[in-house]
């Protein structure tokens, strides 16, 4: 069996979020939870996969990472000092 991208699911303080998933995506999520359960030898609820999958997706999205970077602070141009002859 290939190595899955997600590892053990950490128990973290959750924030409630209600979403509707297409039936096909839900079936895939259930199948992934089954595969992860077999790989880690721990039961995994499909609902517990959504947050780590989203986090993994967001972390791998270069466009999102660059969009989240704060804009560089504009600096006042420094006055140029003429070169000194030695």
PEGI-V99805 format. One record per backbone hydrogen bond with DSSP energy under -1.0 kcal/mol. NH is the residue of the N-H (numbers start at 1). CO is the residue of the C=O. E is the energy in kcal/mol with one decimal. If there is no record, write none. Layout:
nh=NH co=CO e=E
nh=NH co=CO e=E
This chain:
nh=26 co=22 e=-2.2
nh=27 co=23 e=-2.4
nh=28 co=24 e=-2.1
nh=29 co=25 e=-2.4
nh=30 co=26 e=-2.4
nh=31 co=27 e=-2.4
nh=32 co=28 e=-2.6
nh=33 co=29 e=-2.3
nh=34 co=30 e=-2.2
nh=35 co=31 e=-2.4
nh=36 co=32 e=-2.9
nh=37 co=33 e=-2.3
nh=38 co=34 e=-2.1
nh=39 co=35 e=-2.2
nh=40 co=36 e=-2.7
nh=41 co=37 e=-1.3
nh=48 co=45 e=-1.5
nh=49 co=46 e=-1.6
nh=53 co=49 e=-2.3
nh=54 co=50 e=-2.5
nh=55 co=51 e=-2.6
nh=56 co=52 e=-2.4
nh=57 co=53 e=-2.4
nh=58 co=54 e=-2.8
nh=59 co=55 e=-2.4
nh=60 co=56 e=-1.4
nh=65 co=61 e=-2.3
nh=66 co=62 e=-2.6
nh=67 co=63 e=-1.9
nh=68 co=64 e=-1.8
